[in-house]
């Protein structure tokens, strides 16, 4: 019986304590979740192992880069729905530990482990592993590494940084699902930093890009 999607939905809802706002389509063809919502496509069991061995953003990012998961529908809508749910729950590591004390949640996790296949950590996707030959740092290898990271064009960086093209992070005072844009979050970040530094009219800030 093809029921992987329903089992995944039940697990996520137990962990989050709320109905899952996106639909799931699993590798066995099964589907579950609200009709018409963006669909999280779980293409293989390896995606589950990535999340089990590296819970959180790293496991999710590796599954995405490796093509183990995908979104069928609007990506930003799906991310906004999930971010809004997590934001509302206010979850942190201690909260997850508390959730795992629930016998039903532990049973669901054991079911996920069984569903994920061989209990071996999957290797990082090839796109993540860039092995340099010879010395790790030389002028030539460092130049190539810098070019690989930065020389991808302004169109890409505007997509991920917003029109301001300000590097590092962004700040959402409210969940993105409520309509906040990346441009708003970049502006709010600069406003937050300015308040923390107690900047006032007539004062200047020099950012030397120290990380």
Secondary structure, 3 states (H helix, E strand, C coil): CCCHHHHHHHHHHHHHCCCCCCEEECCCCCEECCCCCCEEEECCCHHHHHHHHCCCHHHHHHHHHCCCEEEECCHHHHHHHHHHHHHHHCCCHHHHHHHCCCHHHHHHHHHHHHHCCCCCCCCCCCCCCCCCCCCCCCHHHHHHHHHHHHCCCHHHHHHHHCCCCCCCCCCCCCCHHHCCCHHHHHHHHHHHHHHHCCCCCCCCCCCCCCC
